[in-house]
Amino acid sequence: MWSELAALSGVVAAVAHARQTSSNTATREFGPTMMFTDGKPTQRGFASAMIVDQKFVVKIPDGMAPEQAAPLLCAGVTVYSPLNHFGLKQSGLRGGILGLGGVGHMGVKIAKAMGHHVTVISSSDRKREEALDHLGADDYLVSSDAARIQEAADSLDYIIDTIPVNHPLEPYLSLLKIDGKLILMGVINTPLQFVSPMVMLGRKSITGSFIGNMNELEEMLEFCKDKNLSSTIETVKMDYINAAFERLEKNDVRYRFVVDVAGSTLRTVKHRWL
């Protein structure tokens, strides 16, 4: 029996669909068919076992619990990757995290561990205490508070935008310094709009990022181990899966569900998402 824990990256199958052919540069997860190039469907997180190309398997650092590693393979690398790729890892930067959910809360933790001044931006005051007192953010802005948004203008080097629904970009572009970056991560199926001078006059950038590559994944896991970072999770068994999905639809989770597949009796479970 192996004594080491390994994990499957969310980058699996990227090689078949991304323009790059190396697992260390490919950043796209699945193509539109959700199948490998031989036509077989990809087995996802509820499978009890699967065969995978070894280039997409990463060793979990010693001492890191598997339930803690699981969200890092998605939310963790999703925020680590753009900070790495766009050269935003150095201490002293001022960053914004737009949206405080599963990805956003890891954004706060990772950015703070890099030595950044972190501002959480949310649609209401509801998560202020959570952001400042529990996650360690330095400031909190309510997006509808025009006065506070104006006060914070030209103050951020970057904003990681995790909002998955259509929203105006102008208020957040105004928060960026010259050469600041607005990094989109929310999957939105309608066109986003902005006034072009807000980008032109500050030489600002609107860009995007999706998951990360294998090098970044390994770096992120070691970084989280060294900094003693963990995701805020709730572990459930498969017999709770329907309730978990219902709670997800209501945003009722802090901040990630982790399904204990190994500790569940899979044959007794029928859920509406398969």
Backbone as a ProteinNet text record, in pm:
[ID]
protein_1_A
[PRIMARY]
MWSELAALSGVVAAVAHARQTSSNTATREFGPTMMFTDGKPTQRGFASAMIVDQKFVVKIPDGMAPEQAAPLLCAGVTVYSPLNHFGLKQSGLRGGILGLGGVGHMGVKIAKAMGHHVTVISSSDRKREEALDHLGADDYLVSSDAARIQEAADSLDYIIDTIPVNHPLEPYLSLLKIDGKLILMGVINTPLQFVSPMVMLGRKSITGSFIGNMNELEEMLEFCKDKNLSSTIETVKMDYINAAFERLEKNDVRYRFVVDVAGSTLRTVKHRWL
[TERTIARY]
84.5	0	88.7	51.7	129.9	113.2	219.6	214.2	196	197.1	183.7	44.3	-3.8	-131.8	-107.8	-188.6	-180.2	-317.9	-321.1	-447.8	-450.8	-571.5	-592.4	-617.3	-542.5	-556	-681.6	-735.6	-845.4	-803.8	-673.9	-624.2	-634.7	-679.6	-686.7	-765.9	-716.2	-774.1	-744	-670.3	-638.9	-555.9	-465.6	-376.8	-455.8	-568	-646.4	-713.8	-730.6	-811.8	-740.6	-639.1	-569.3	-473.3	-440.9	-348.4	-208.5	-169.1	-40.2	-52.6	58.6	54.5	129.1	168.9	238.5	147.3	147.9	65.3	111.8	235	286.7	247.7	186.1	138.2	-10.7	-68.2	-210.7	-291.5	-388.7	-468.4	-617.8	-657.2	-798.6	-834.7	-947.2	-979.8	-1039.9	-1161.8	-1230.2	-1277.2	-1285.2	-1342.2	-1493.6	-1562.2	-1708.8	-1777.3	-1708.6	-1772.8	-1753.6	-1665.3	-1633.1	-1583.4	-1511.3	-1459.4	-1310.6	-1241.8	-1104.8	-1103.1	-983.2	-973.3	-1014.5	-1017.8	-1062.4	-1213.1	-1284	-1428.9	-1486.4	-1401.7	-1451.2	-1480.2	-1588.7	-1621.1	-1521.3	-1497.9	-1411.3	-1488.9	-1428.1	-1491.9	-1460.9	-1563	-1546.1	-1533.7	-1564.3	-1533.2	-1612.4	-1723.6	-1803.1	-1766.7	-1666.9	-1625	-1548.2	-1568.7	-1496.2	-1352.9	-1325.6	-1190.1	-1182.6	-1061.7	-1044.2	-898.9	-875.9	-740.8	-709.6	-593	-558.8	-412.6	-380.6	-241.9	-163.2	-47.1	30.4	73.9	79.8	123.5	23.5	-99.1	-200.3	-221.6	-130.1	-139.3	-32.9	-70.7	21.7	25.9	142.4	157.8	107.6	25	-18.8	95	133.7	245.9	222	328	319.4	256.7	163.7	99.7	-24.4	-53.8	-174.4	-288.2	-397.3	-512.1	-575.9	-619.8	-678.7	-802	-883.1	-1001.1	-963.8	-845.5	-797.4	-734.8	-669.2	-605.5	-709	-824.7	-924.2	-963.2	-1004.8	-1042.2	-924.2	-803.9	-686.6	-660.3	-698.6	-678.3	-766.5	-867	-955.4	-942.8	-1003.8	-1004.3	-864	-780.2	-645.9	-563	-553.3	-471.6	-537.7	-669.8	-740.1	-699	-675.1	-630.2	-478.3	-408.3	-261.8	-209.9	-272.8	-224.1	-213	-317.3	-301.3	-201.6	-192.9	-93.2	47	65.8	195	218.3	121.6	138.5	159.3	87.1	94.8	196.7	281.8	388.1	338.5	240.3	177	200.4	314.5	342.1	427.4	486.3	577.9	503.5	568.2	509.8	488.3	386.1	361.8	257.3	208.6	104.7	-28.3	-115.4	-250.9	-348.7	-420.8	-510.7	-653.8	-745.9	-887.3	-942	-1028.7	-1098	-1246	-1299.5	-1439.6	-1521.7	-1601.8	-1680.6	-1613.3	-1685.2	-1626.1	-1696.4	-1662.6	-1714.6	-1600.9	-1617.2	-1514.8	-1381.6	-1382.9	-1259.5	-1213.4	-1306.1	-1269.5	-1204.5	-1253.5	-1195.2	-1053.1	-1024.4	-886.4	-801.2	-862.3	-789.4	-740.7	-826.4	-786.6	-670.2	-683.1	-580.4	-446.3	-448.3	-323	-258.6	-337.8	-281.5	-223	-291.3	-237.6	-107.4	-100.6	21.1	137.4	107.1	211.6	256.1	188.6	224.8	151.2	34.4	-42.7	-138.5	-170.2	-280.8	-406.9	-503.1	-617	-747	-819.2	-951.5	-1055.9	-1153.5	-1265.5	-1375.1	-1429.3	-1537.5	-1659	-1769.8	-1889.6	-2012.7	-2125.4	-2247.9	-2321.8	-2284.2	-2350.3	-2252.1	-2297.4	-2214	-2214.6	-2290.5	-2316.7	-2189.8	-2087.5	-1966.5	-1849.3	-1877.2	-1769	-1692.1	-1764	-1697.8	-1618	-1676.1	-1607	-1476.6	-1484.4	-1366.8	-1256.5	-1293.4	-1192.6	-1143.5	-1235.5	-1199.1	-1155	-1212.8	-1183.3	-1083.1	-1092.3	-1003	-881.4	-885.8	-768.7	-755.6	-864.3	-858.4	-830.4	-773.4	-736.4	-845.5	-929.3	-1034.5	-1152.7	-1267.2	-1390.6	-1470.1	-1508.5	-1588.1	-1720.1	-1828	-1957.7	-1970.9	-1995.5	-1990.4	-2092	-2201.3	-2302.9	-2275.1	-2171.5	-2135.5	-2046.3	-2109.2	-2035.8	-1929.3	-1958.1	-1861.7	-1734.4	-1750.2	-1633.2	-1556.8	-1630.8	-1565.1	-1481.4	-1534.9	-1460.7	-1337.3	-1350.5	-1236.1	-1122.2	-1159.3	-1059.5	-1009.1	-1048.1	-1008.4	-856.3	-810	-666.5	-579.6	-630.3	-555.6	-509	-557.9	-529.8	-442.4	-350	-266.7	-340.7	-432.1	-508.6	-639.2	-735	-860.5	-885.6	-909	-952.9	-1105.1	-1169.7	-1315.4	-1373.5	-1436.4	-1490.8	-1641.6	-1703.8	-1849.8	-1897.4	-1989.8	-2032.3	-2158.3	-2199.8	-2317.4	-2278.8	-2359.7	-2330	-2327.6	-2227.2	-2214.3	-2132.7	-2155.9	-2079.3	-1933.3	-1844.3	-1701.7	-1646.8	-1716.6	-1663.6	-1628	-1713.1	-1676.9	-1545.4	-1516.3	-1396.3	-1273.7	-1293.4	-1183.2	-1135.1	-1227.7	-1188.9	-1100.7	-1104.5	-1024.2	-878.7	-850.4	-716.9	-621.4	-496.5	-389.4	-356.5	-267.3	-213.1	-147.9	-173.9	-124.4	-188.1	-296.6	-365.2	-437.3	-465.8	-527	-657	-761.6	-887.5	-890.3	-883.8	-870.2	-1004.1	-1068	-1200.6	-1189.8	-1271.7	-1274.9	-1415.9	-1516.3	-1653.3	-1697.6	-1760.6	-1808.7	-1943.6	-1947.2	-2066.5	-2101.9	-2229.1	-2267.6	-2330.1	-2317.6	-2364.7	-2249	-2249.7	-2137.4	-2123.4	-1999.4	-1969.5	-1940.4	-1977.1	-1957.9	-1878.5	-1802.8	-1729.2	-1702.3	-1671.4	-1639.4	-1489.5	-1451.2	-1310.9	-1213.2	-1249	-1151	-1106.2	-1188.9	-1149.2	-1031.1	-1017.3	-902.8	-786.7	-817.6	-714.6	-637.1	-708.1	-642.9	-551.6	-577.6	-491.7	-405.5	-407.3	-331.8	-363.5	-492.8	-537.2	-569.2	-572.1	-595.8	-714.9	-796.1	-900.4	-858.6	-840.4	-793.2	-867.7	-832.3	-899.8	-802.8	-848.2	-766.5	-859.5	-815.3	-899.7	-814.7	-839.3	-764.7	-615.6	-528.7	-385.6	-317.3	-183.8	-113.4	-51.2	12.4	62.9	177.1	264.9	371.3	313.5	214.5	151.9	79.6	18.7	-52	43.9	157.6	255.9	312.5	342.4	392.7	291.2	164	59	43.5	46.7	34.5	149.2	271.1	385.8	376	328.2	310.2	210.8	97.4	-4.8	47.2	127.3	186.1	281.7	370.6	470.1	405	295.2	226.9	115.1	97.7	-6.7	-145.5	-171.1	-300.6	-394.4	-520.2	-620.9	-747.8	-827.8	-957.5	-1061.3	-1159	-1269.3	-1371.3	-1392.5	-1469.8	-1576.3	-1667.9	-1764.2	-1761.7	-1723.1	-1712.9	-1845.9	-1892.5	-2020.1	-2001.7	-2095.4	-2098.4	-2190.8	-2184.1	-2263.2	-2413.3	-2456.4	-2600.1	-2652.7	-2562.7	-2603.2	-2593.2	-2559.4	-2523	-2636.7	-2761.2	-2872.8	-2893.3	-2884.8	-2897.8	-2784	-2665.1	-2550.4	-2572.1	-2623.6	-2650.3	-2758.6	-2860.6	-2965.2	-2908.9	-2819	-2756	-2664	-2596	-2511.2	-2593	-2711.3	-2796.8	-2839	-2837.7	-2874.2	-2751.1	-2633.8	-2507.2	-2490.8	-2537.7	-2534.7	-2420.6	-2297.9	-2181.9	-2063.3	-1984.3	-1858.6	-1745.5	-1660.2	-1687.3	-1685.6	-1654.6	-1651	-1704.7	-1792.3	-1826.6	-1718.1	-1676.5	-1587.7	-1663.4	-1679.1	-1754	-1658.2	-1685.2	-1605	-1652.2	-1600.3	-1642	-1596	-1471.7	-1417.4	-1496.4	-1551.7	-1625.9	-1774.2	-1816.9	-1958.9	-1989.7	-2114.1	-2161.1	-2225.2	-2149	-2192.7	-2313.1	-2325.8	-2434.1	-2570.8	-2577.5	-2707.3	-2750.1	-2668	-2694.9	-2743.5	-2854.8	-2902.7	-2924.5	-2852.9	-2873.2	-2904.3	-2967	-3028.8	-2929.8	-2801.3	-2704.8	-2627.6	-2654.7	-2587.4	-2674.2
-118.8	0	124.6	225.2	346.5	428.5	494.7	579.7	725.8	757.3	895.6	920.3	1043.9	1083.5	1159.2	1129.6	1200.1	1252	1351.5	1412.4	1434	1433.8	1459	1606.8	1665.6	1808.1	1838	1957.9	2004.7	2033.2	2025.7	2049.8	1924.5	1811.7	1686.4	1705.7	1646	1653.7	1784	1874.5	2001.1	1980.8	1883.9	1862.9	1832.7	1766	1729.3	1849.3	1957.5	2067.4	2201.7	2220.8	2348.6	2358.7	2480.5	2499.2	2453.5	2478	2427.2	2277.1	2207.3	2062.4	2014.6	2103.4	2064.3	2085	1988.9	2002.8	2118.3	2166.6	2278	2413	2414	2539.5	2537.2	2418.2	2408.8	2455.9	2542.3	2597.5	2576.8	2510.1	2486.4	2347.8	2334.3	2206	2108.1	2131	2036.1	2106.2	2030.6	2081.6	2074.7	2115	2121.8	1987.5	1876.9	1745.5	1673.8	1724.9	1658.4	1516.2	1495.6	1363.1	1371.2	1257.9	1247	1232.7	1240.5	1235.5	1100.8	995.2	864.7	847	952	947	900.9	861.8	815.3	934.4	927.2	1038.8	1049.9	1171.7	1192.8	1163.1	1088.4	1056.7	1169.2	1216.7	1336.3	1301.5	1398.1	1386.2	1283.2	1233.2	1135.3	992	975	839.6	777.4	646.8	577.9	546.4	540.1	514.5	559.3	589.1	627.2	608.2	599.6	592.9	729	782.2	916	919.8	1002.5	1022.6	1077.4	1019.8	1056.9	1203	1266.1	1405.7	1499.7	1449.6	1531.9	1494.8	1416.8	1377.5	1452.5	1504.5	1581.4	1520.3	1520.6	1469	1572.3	1527.1	1613.9	1624.2	1744.6	1759.2	1682.4	1630.7	1559.4	1648.9	1590.5	1664.5	1740.3	1747.2	1816.6	1716.1	1741.5	1650.8	1652.2	1536.1	1531.7	1619.1	1630.1	1715.5	1862.8	1898.6	2035.1	2055.5	1953	1964.4	1978.2	1913.7	1909.5	2048.4	2143	2274.7	2352.6	2324.5	2394.6	2358.5	2236.8	2193.2	2270	2338.1	2418.9	2565.7	2603.7	2744.1	2796.2	2713.7	2759	2795.5	2704.9	2732.2	2835.3	2847	2945	3087.4	3114.6	3249.3	3261.3	3151.3	3155.7	3179.5	3117.1	3122.4	3264.2	3348.5	3483.5	3568.8	3549.7	3624	3586.4	3459.4	3413.1	3459.6	3436.9	3463.5	3612	3697.6	3841.3	3913.4	3838	3899	3977.4	3921.3	3991.4	3919.7	3855	3780.4	3857.9	3968.2	4037.9	4105.5	4111	4172.6	4321.8	4375.4	4518.6	4563.3	4474.2	4511.4	4531.9	4606.3	4629.4	4562.9	4464.2	4387.8	4393.1	4371.9	4363.8	4227	4175.3	4049	4081.4	4068.1	4099.9	3971.9	3963	3843.2	3754	3721.8	3642.4	3507.6	3420.1	3284.3	3185.3	3068.8	2965.8	3009.9	3073.3	3123.5	3249.5	3340.6	3467.4	3453.1	3361.2	3349.8	3295.5	3208.6	3164.3	3276.1	3363.4	3478.9	3567.9	3590.8	3671.5	3605.1	3475.9	3406	3402.5	3370.9	3359.7	3496	3597	3730.7	3785.1	3762.9	3808.1	3735.7	3606.4	3530.2	3577	3639.8	3696.2	3834.4	3886.1	4017	4132.3	4104.9	4209.3	4276.3	4402.4	4471.2	4433.6	4369.6	4310	4380.9	4422.4	4481.8	4387	4350.1	4269.4	4363.4	4334.5	4414.6	4324.6	4366.4	4283	4369.9	4305.6	4379.1	4428.6	4381.3	4424.2	4417.9	4463.5	4461.4	4325.3	4230.6	4105	4027.3	4036.4	3957	4038.6	4159.9	4246.3	4181.8	4136.7	4076.6	3952.9	3870.6	3750.8	3787.2	3887.2	3926	3983.9	4074	4145.7	4065.9	4006.4	3942.6	3797.4	3726.1	3583.2	3551.8	3624.6	3596.4	3687.9	3797.3	3883.2	3990.8	4022.9	4131.6	4264.1	4358.1	4487.5	4591.9	4578.7	4677	4606.9	4673.7	4615.5	4726.6	4705.5	4802.4	4739.8	4814.9	4774.9	4840.6	4761.3	4811.5	4921.4	4925.4	5028.7	5157.2	5159.5	5278.1	5367.1	5456.5	5537.7	5624.2	5675.6	5762.7	5686.5	5567	5487.1	5438.4	5404.6	5363.1	5478	5599	5715	5741.7	5725.4	5744.5	5647.7	5527.7	5423.6	5423.7	5523.8	5528.1	5527.5	5461.5	5458.1	5400.9	5303.4	5253.7	5109	5034.5	4891	4855	4764	4712.7	4609.6	4538.7	4437.2	4410.9	4357.9	4307.9	4169.8	4072.4	3939.8	3936.9	3929.2	3938.7	3798.2	3750.8	3614.5	3610.7	3723.7	3730.4	3653.5	3556.3	3472.8	3521.5	3645.8	3701.4	3835.6	3879.1	4004.8	4120.6	4207.1	4321.3	4429.1	4555.4	4663.9	4658.6	4692.9	4690.8	4827.9	4935.6	5069.7	5099.5	5063.4	5095.9	5032.1	4915	4843	4888.2	4925.3	4983.5	5112.3	5187.6	5314.1	5292.6	5174	5145.3	5114.9	5085.8	5042.3	5159.4	5137.4	5231.7	5227.4	5315.4	5305.6	5168.1	5105.5	4971.1	4861.9	4894.3	4793.9	4691.4	4578	4467.2	4423.5	4413.1	4352.7	4212.3	4111.8	3972.3	3901.8	3866.8	3805.1	3655	3603.8	3460.3	3403.8	3488.6	3440.9	3403	3287.8	3241.8	3307.2	3398.5	3477.9	3457.2	3429.1	3396.2	3512.7	3634.8	3754.1	3852.1	3936.9	4029.1	4128.9	4154.6	4257.3	4388.4	4500.8	4630.4	4722.5	4811.8	4912.9	5029.8	5145.2	5265.1	5263.6	5261.7	5240.6	5343.1	5472	5564.5	5525	5451.6	5409.8	5313.5	5242.4	5154.1	5230.5	5311.9	5381.6	5482.4	5562.3	5671.9	5623.2	5506.3	5453.5	5337.8	5312.5	5199.2	5072.1	5057.4	4943.9	4824.4	4706.7	4584.3	4509.2	4455.6	4360.2	4226.7	4128.8	3998.9	3888.8	3766.1	3654.9	3543.5	3452.6	3337.9	3224	3100.6	2983.8	2870.5	2832	2728.5	2762.2	2677.6	2700.8	2580.5	2582.6	2468.2	2384.1	2274.6	2179.6	2236.9	2315.4	2378.3	2468.4	2548.3	2639.5	2562.3	2450.7	2369.5	2316.9	2264.8	2213.6	2326.3	2440.9	2556.2	2601.8	2606.4	2653.1	2561.9	2430.2	2337	2354.3	2369.6	2390.5	2525.1	2626.3	2758.6	2751.9	2685	2674.1	2594.1	2491.7	2415.2	2502.6	2575.3	2658.1	2770.2	2824.9	2936.3	2889.2	2757.2	2699	2750.4	2755.8	2801.9	2683.8	2705.5	2601.9	2666.2	2586.8	2632.7	2610.1	2698.6	2681	2587.7	2470.5	2365.4	2306.8	2234.5	2149.9	2013.5	1910.1	1775.9	1702.5	1642.6	1571.1	1434.4	1343.8	1212.3	1217.5	1112.8	1110.9	1112.5	1061.7	1062.4	1202.6	1300.1	1439.2	1522.4	1458.4	1533.5	1619.4	1570	1650.1	1774.2	1756.9	1872.1	1970.9	1918.8	2006.8	2091.2	2030	2105.9	2210.8	2175.8	2273.1	2390.8	2362.6	2470.2	2554	2489.1	2564	2665	2624.1	2713.9	2835.3	2821.5	2931.5	3003	2968.5	3023.8	2996.4	2881.2	2846.6	2749.3	2797.1	2714.2	2805.7	2771.9	2841.2	2738.4	2746	2811.2	2707.1	2584.7	2472.9	2347.1	2274.5	2138.7	2043.9	1950.3	1842.2	1711.8	1632.6	1507.3	1393.7	1325.3	1210.6	1087.8	1071.8	959.5	827.3	823	698.2	650	741.6	703.7	688.5	687	677.5	546.6	504.5	387.5	436.8	437.1	502.1	434.3	303.5	232.8	268.9	325.6	357.7	499.8	572.3	714	739	807.7	856.3	1006	1082.7	1226.7	1288	1400.9	1459.5	1523.6	1527	1594.9	1497.2	1370.2	1274.4	1243.4
0	0	0	-82.4	-89.9	37	77.1	195.6	160.1	29.4	-13.6	-69.3	-52.1	-107.7	-237.3	-337.3	-464.4	-499.9	-587.1	-624.8	-774.4	-830.1	-971.8	-993.1	-1083.5	-1111.2	-1190.3	-1172.7	-1255.5	-1398	-1426.8	-1561.8	-1647.6	-1590.7	-1665.8	-1794.7	-1901.7	-2036.8	-2107.1	-2042.1	-2107.1	-2232.6	-2229.3	-2343.3	-2469.6	-2454.2	-2571.7	-2635.7	-2561.3	-2611.3	-2612.1	-2529.6	-2526.8	-2643.9	-2683.4	-2794.7	-2756.6	-2631.9	-2588	-2564.1	-2579.2	-2564	-2441.6	-2354.4	-2232.3	-2113.3	-2020.4	-1900.7	-1814.2	-1837	-1758.3	-1816.1	-1935.4	-1992	-2019.3	-2036.5	-2065.1	-1946	-1972.4	-1863.8	-1885	-1992.5	-2015.6	-1966.6	-1898.8	-1836.3	-1935.4	-1979.2	-2066	-2192.5	-2300.5	-2423.1	-2417	-2524.4	-2521.4	-2509.2	-2542.5	-2538.6	-2406.8	-2317.7	-2192.2	-2216	-2327.3	-2360.3	-2392.1	-2372.3	-2417.3	-2569.4	-2627.6	-2773.1	-2831.2	-2748.9	-2799.2	-2787.5	-2747.2	-2740.4	-2609	-2514.1	-2385.5	-2293.9	-2215.5	-2126.4	-2012.3	-1968.6	-1853.2	-1726	-1635.2	-1507.9	-1409.4	-1341.6	-1260.3	-1112.5	-1026.7	-885.3	-808.1	-861.6	-789.1	-826	-910.8	-946.5	-830.5	-809.7	-702.5	-742.8	-873.4	-921.9	-1067	-1113.8	-1253	-1292.7	-1422.5	-1477.3	-1537.6	-1504.9	-1551.6	-1592.4	-1688.9	-1729.8	-1611.3	-1586.1	-1468.2	-1469.2	-1587.4	-1591.4	-1524.4	-1499.4	-1434.9	-1288.6	-1232.8	-1092.1	-1013.5	-899.5	-816.6	-677	-616.9	-480.9	-380.8	-288	-179.2	-78.2	-38.8	55.4	184.6	240.3	367.3	473.6	548.8	656	615.4	485.5	439.4	427.3	497.4	494.2	355.6	305.7	171.4	157.3	263.4	253.1	242	293	276.9	139.6	88.3	-43.1	-153.9	-137.6	-244.9	-295.9	-210.7	-263.2	-320.1	-270.4	-321.7	-467.3	-508	-645.5	-742.5	-691.2	-775	-734.7	-624	-582.6	-555.2	-493.8	-458.9	-579.7	-675.7	-794	-884.5	-878	-960.1	-924.8	-797.1	-759.4	-760.7	-735.5	-737.5	-879	-978.1	-1115.6	-1171.1	-1164.2	-1219.6	-1142.8	-1011.7	-935.2	-981.4	-1012.7	-1062.8	-1206.4	-1292	-1435.2	-1464.7	-1394.2	-1421.1	-1333.2	-1264.3	-1185.6	-1066.1	-996.3	-884.1	-751.4	-736.7	-613.9	-513.8	-554.7	-465.3	-350.8	-236.6	-117.3	-139.3	-73.1	-76.6	-175.8	-261.5	-357	-285.3	-351.7	-300.3	-396.7	-345.5	-430.2	-382.3	-475.1	-442.3	-477	-392.8	-418.7	-430.9	-550.9	-576.8	-566.9	-460.2	-434.8	-332.9	-225.8	-118	-108.6	-202.7	-201.6	-191.3	-255.7	-247.9	-304.6	-422.2	-482.1	-410.5	-383	-321.7	-185.7	-103.5	30.6	23.8	-76	-94.8	-152.9	-232	-282.8	-170.8	-71.6	44	116.5	143.7	222.1	149.5	20.9	-53.8	-72.6	-107.3	-126	3.7	114.7	244.1	276	246	273.3	186.7	73.1	-12.3	34.6	136.5	188.2	123.6	64	-1	96.9	70	137.1	59.5	125.6	55.5	92	-10.9	4.7	-52.4	27.8	-20.3	-68.1	-185.2	-242.8	-256.3	-196.2	-196.3	-218.3	-243.4	-275.4	-152	-34	89.3	204.7	321	441.5	510.2	457	526.6	559.7	475	495.1	548.9	595.3	643.6	759	860.9	976.6	936.1	850.3	803.3	732.9	645.2	566.8	653.8	743.7	822	941.9	1015.5	1142.5	1127.1	1031.7	1019.1	907.7	796.9	684.2	681.1	755.7	766.3	661.3	589.8	492.1	562.1	487.5	544.9	531	428.9	405.6	340.8	344.1	291.4	225	100.8	26.9	-15.4	0.4	-53.7	-190.4	-292	-429.1	-457.5	-381.6	-403.5	-327	-245	-166.9	-252.9	-329.1	-426.2	-360.7	-242	-174.2	-138.1	-83.1	-44.9	-168.6	-274.1	-397.9	-453.1	-447	-496	-410.6	-280	-190.1	-222.4	-265.7	-291.5	-435.7	-514.5	-655.2	-670.4	-774.3	-810.2	-698.5	-624.3	-507.7	-519.9	-619.6	-625	-745	-722	-831.3	-915.1	-853.8	-926.3	-853.3	-927.7	-870.7	-929.7	-843.7	-887.1	-877.4	-992.6	-1002.9	-1014	-906.2	-903.3	-926.1	-958.5	-969.7	-1093.3	-1077.6	-1190.4	-1261	-1236.3	-1303.4	-1364.8	-1462	-1530.1	-1430.9	-1442.6	-1353.1	-1422.5	-1387	-1448.9	-1406.7	-1498.5	-1468.7	-1429.6	-1469.2	-1446.1	-1300.2	-1202.7	-1063.7	-1020.5	-1072.9	-1031.2	-1110.1	-1235.8	-1312.2	-1248.1	-1188.3	-1124.7	-1002.8	-944.5	-825.4	-859.4	-986	-1024.9	-1043.9	-1005.4	-1034.5	-1184.3	-1227.4	-1362.1	-1379.1	-1492	-1524.2	-1438.3	-1368.6	-1288	-1374	-1314.4	-1387.5	-1320.9	-1401.3	-1358.7	-1417.1	-1330.4	-1373.5	-1355.2	-1465.1	-1461.7	-1440.5	-1347.4	-1319.9	-1318.4	-1308.5	-1308.3	-1448.6	-1462.9	-1593.4	-1620	-1716.9	-1746.9	-1893.5	-1922.1	-2059.6	-2134.4	-2081	-2150.3	-2163.5	-2267	-2288	-2173.4	-2135.6	-2037	-2109.3	-2046.5	-2109.2	-2018.1	-2080.1	-2005.7	-2099.4	-2041.4	-2118.3	-2146.3	-2271.6	-2308.1	-2249.9	-2234.5	-2175.6	-2035.2	-1961.9	-1827.5	-1832.3	-1942	-1961.3	-2024.4	-2123.8	-2200.1	-2115.9	-2037.3	-1965.5	-1854.1	-1801	-1695.9	-1741.3	-1874.5	-1928.4	-1849.2	-1819.5	-1739.2	-1829.3	-1769.7	-1846	-1789.6	-1880.5	-1844.1	-1902.6	-1817.8	-1864.4	-1789.5	-1813.7	-1747.8	-1715	-1631.9	-1593.5	-1555.6	-1585	-1558.9	-1503.1	-1381	-1309.6	-1313.5	-1369	-1370.6	-1431.9	-1439.7	-1496.2	-1385.4	-1423.8	-1324.6	-1241.3	-1303.2	-1225.3	-1117.1	-1156.1	-1060.4	-950.9	-987.7	-889.1	-783.2	-826.8	-731.6	-645.1	-708	-632.9	-528.7	-569.2	-479.5	-359.3	-381.2	-269.4	-170.4	-220.8	-132.1	-61.8	-133.6	-73.8	41.9	18.8	123.6	242.9	215	324.9	405.4	335.2	403.5	484.3	431.1	497.7	590.9	599.9	685.2	646.4	516.6	466.8	446.9	475	453.3	401.6	335.2	288.2	397.4	404.6	498.5	433.8	493.4	427.2	519.3	456.3	527.2	458.7	531.9	474.9	489.6	378.6	379.2	314.9	342.9	279.3	156.7	75	-47.4	-21.1	94.2	120.8	150.5	158.2	181.7	53.9	-57.7	-177	-230.2	-227.6	-277.1	-191.6	-60.8	28.9	6.8	-20.4	-44.9	-169.6	-276.1	-397.9	-375.1	-298.8	-268	-188.9	-96.8	-20.5	-108.3	-203	-295.7	-375	-418.3	-494.8	-413	-281.1	-191.2	-134.7	-185.2	-133	15.8	59.4	201.6	230	215.4	249.2	275.6	376.1	405.6	396.5	289.2	163.5	52.9	92.4	-1.5	66.5	-5.3	36.2	-14	69.7	28.3	50.8	-55.1	-46.5	-12.5	96.6	139.4	62.4	-59.7	-143.8	-83.8	-35.1	19.4	139.8	216.2	335.4	313.3	186.9	154.5	83.6	92.7	19.5	-108.8	-217.8	-340.5	-403.4	-390.5	-459.3	-404.6	-286.7	-227.6	-257.8	-332.3	-352.5	-494.4	-506.6	-635.3	-620	-702	-689.2	-824.6	-822.1	-940.1	-1035.4	-1000.5	-1086.7	-1174.6	-1166.3	-1254.2	-1376.1
[MASK]
++++++++++++++++++++++++++++++++++++++++++++++++++++++++++++++++++++++++++++++++++++++++++++++++++++++++++++++++++++++++++++++++++++++++++++++++++++++++++++++++++++++++++++++++++++++++++++++++++++++++++++++++++++++++++++++++++++++++++++++++++++++++++++++++++++++++++++++++++

